[in-house]
C-alpha cells in the first residue's frame, strides 16, 4: 500500500483563489499504476466529505497532488475508497 510513501499525515493545499486549507490523510490507494489519496479537511467539515487527489510528478520531478479530471477514473477511484473506508459499516445494524 502507498501509505509508506506519505509519512506526513497533514497536507496544506491551496485552492484556485489562493486560500490554504489543511487536510488529513484518510487513506491511499494504488490503481492502474497511479497513486490516489483521500483527504479530509481538518476544519469546517460538517458534511464528513473528503476529497480524492491523484499523485503526479511535475516538470522538475516533484510529487504534486492534482484533481482527477476524467469522470470515469474519478468514479472508479471514489467507489474503491468508499468500499475501503466505509465498506465495513453495516448501516442496517446501526439503526437497530
QUINORZI-V390861 format. One line per field, one symbol per residue. ss: DSSP state (2 for helix, 1 for strand, 0 for the rest). psi: psi as a letter, one per 20 degrees, with the letter a starting at -180 (. if undefined). A space follows every 10 residues. Layout:
# QUINORZI-V390861
ss->???
psi->???
This chain:
# QUINORZI-V390861
ss->0222200001 1111000001 1111111111 1001111111 1000000001 1111111000 0011110000 2222222222 2222220000 222200
psi->qihhhnhpip poqpahjjpq qpqqphrqqp pkjqpqpppp phqlmhjkqq qpqpprpahj jqpqpqqoho gggggggggg gggghjhipo hghhi.
